[in-house]
Amino acid sequence: MNERIAICPGSFDPVTFGHLDIITRAANMFDKLIVVVASNGAKHCSFTPKERVDMIKKCIPTLNNVTVEHYDGLLADYAASKNATAIIKGLRAMSDFEYEFQMALTNKKLNPNVETLFLTTASSNMYLSSSMVKQIASMGGDISSFVPDAIKADIIKRICSKKQ
């Protein structure tokens, strides 16, 4: 039987409880899940790809079927190189769906062997975004309910040092 491999891409700048919910649920659905820290030229990231990979790894020590990698290229090509049959995307609202649906159709055109699966976020994370976490941290707010303790200090240190 073939191993069921999925990819969960994102910028994860930084990873939040919303991301971790999607990662955990996807890990339970597949034999292997590869979390891909992707480069997005349209976004200005606060953390380097390596820092984002390391932060995710700190947050998922018990998910034995999950690996975390950085990739800077077409997701459809990456999926083919890893023999992945699914791309997992988390959705918060309808506004997410329009963009993600367009990307899913494009990836399917580029790689007919990969399907995109959408997981809706838990209602407690509907409003949560990495941008929101960074904004709260930059204003001295408590981000404890948005990110794991394992990375909270890293986020505060980076965001507050940028502000000075």
N, C-alpha and C positions, 0 to 999 in steps of 0.2 A: 504494500500500500504506500502511495506517495505521501510524503510529509506535507501537511497543509501549512504554508508559509504566507504570512501577511506582513504588510508594511504600514506603519502608522507615522506619516510625515507631519512635520510642522516646524515652526521657527523656535518654539519653546523658549521665549526670551522674556522672562524665565518660565520654567515649568510651574504649573499651578495644580491645585487639587482637581480642577476641571479636567486638565490634561491627564492626570494620573488616574482619574475615574475611567476615562476612555481607554487608556493603556491597559489597565487591570482587566476591564471587561473583555477587551479584544484578546488579551493573553489567554483568557479562559476559553476562547472560541477556536483557537488555532494551536497547532503543534509548536510553531515557532512564530514569534512576533519580532520584527525589526523596527525599532523606533528610529526614525531618520530625522536628524537635525538638518533641515534643508536651508540653503541660502536663498534669500529672497531679496533681489536688488531693490525692490520697492520699499523695503523696511529698513530702518536704521536700528540695528541691534545694540543693546547695552552690553551684551556678553559675547565673547568670541564663540565660534562653533565648538571648540574644545571645552570651554567652560560650560556651555550648555549641555554637552554630552556628559561631562562629569557630574553636573547637578542632577541630571535625570538618573544616572547610575546610583547616586547617593540616596535617591528617593525610592528605588525599586529593588533593594537587595534580596528580597524573597521571591521575586518573579524569575524563576530559573529558566524559563523558556523565552526570555526577552533579552535581546541584545540592543545596544545603542550605538549608532554610527553617524558620522557626518557625510553628507553627499552634496556635491555642487554640480548638478547637471539635471537632465530630464528624468523625472520620476519614472516614466514609462520604461526608460532604458535601465534604470536601477532595478526596477521590479523584474525585468527580464533576466538581468545578470544574477539575481538571487533566486530565480525560479519561483517567485511569489505569484500567487494567483489572486490576491486581494489587496486593495488599498483601503485602509480604515480612516474615515474622517469623522470627527465629532462635530455636531451641529448644535448651536445654541438657539438660533432664531431663523425665521424665514430669510432674513437678509444674508445669513451664512449660506443658505441652500442655493441661492441663485449663482453665486460665485463657484461654490463647490460642484454644482451640477455641470457647469460649463467645463470645469477642470476634469471632471469624471468623463465626460464625452470626449474631450481631447485626449486623455490618457488611453481611453478605449480605442480611439482611432490609431494612436501611435503604437499600442500594444494590445492587440485583440485578445490576448490570453489573460488579461487582468481585469477583474471586476472591482468597482468601488462600492464599498458598503458604508452607509451612513449610520452612526450611532448618535442618538439624541442624548444630550447631557442630562445629568440629574437636575431636577428642578432647583436644587440648592446652588447649582453652579451656572444657572441661566445668564446671569449678569457678569460673570467672572471672566476677565481677560488679563493677559500679561500686561497690557498697557495700563489697565486699572491698578494692578499691583504696583507697578513702577510709579504711577502718579501718587498713590497713597504713601508709599515709602518715601518719595521725594518731599512730601509735606510732613514727615515725621509721624505718620499714622501707623497703627498696629496692623501688620499684615499676617498675623498668626492664623487667622481663620481662612487664609487664601493659599498659603504655601506651607510645605512641611518644615518642621523645626530644623531638619538637616541642612536646609539651604537658606533659611531666613537671614542669618547673619551675613552670608555672602551677598545677598541681594541688597540689604541695607548698606553694607560697606561700599558696594559699587555705586548705588544710586546716590547716596549722600556725598560720596567723594566727587561725583560729577557735578553736584550742585554747588560745591565750594569754589 
